[in-house]
Amino acid sequence: MFKSILVPIDLADTDLAKPAIATAATLSQTWSGSIRLLNVLPMTPVMLAEYVPADFDEQQRQTSEEALAIVARESGIEPARISSVVRQGGIYHEILEEAVHMKADLIVMTSHRPAMRTYFLGSNAGHVVRYAKCSVLVVRH
């Protein structure tokens, strides 16, 4: 049923992603599916461009790719069933774009318990749940 699972990860808080990775691993094993880990890098603001090295975005991408590779190795999922990708842009927009690109059957993501501010402002998980073309499983932390 879930052959292609996308797991967005915030590399600033990889502990938050562990329940989502574990859930995705169980589901992918049940249906012999694959998992793709995704990290989204924010765009460098134009006003900061002159203060950062010319290859700043590439350095950030490389660091993120290396960190995702470590998370993938530590997940315990066999290497043939897990891949990773780094995208740059708005978080929920890039999650939705990657889900379409890889033809995901399911997005598994973690979210903090709702706070009063998220009831009014919304969150990335909320946007993904509302606009995804596939099923979304939100694992509460």
Summary of the structure (lengths in Angstrom):
residues: 141
radius of gyration: 15.4
end to end distance: 25.2
largest distance: 49.6
contacts: 405
relative contact order: 0.21
helix: 52%
strand: 23%
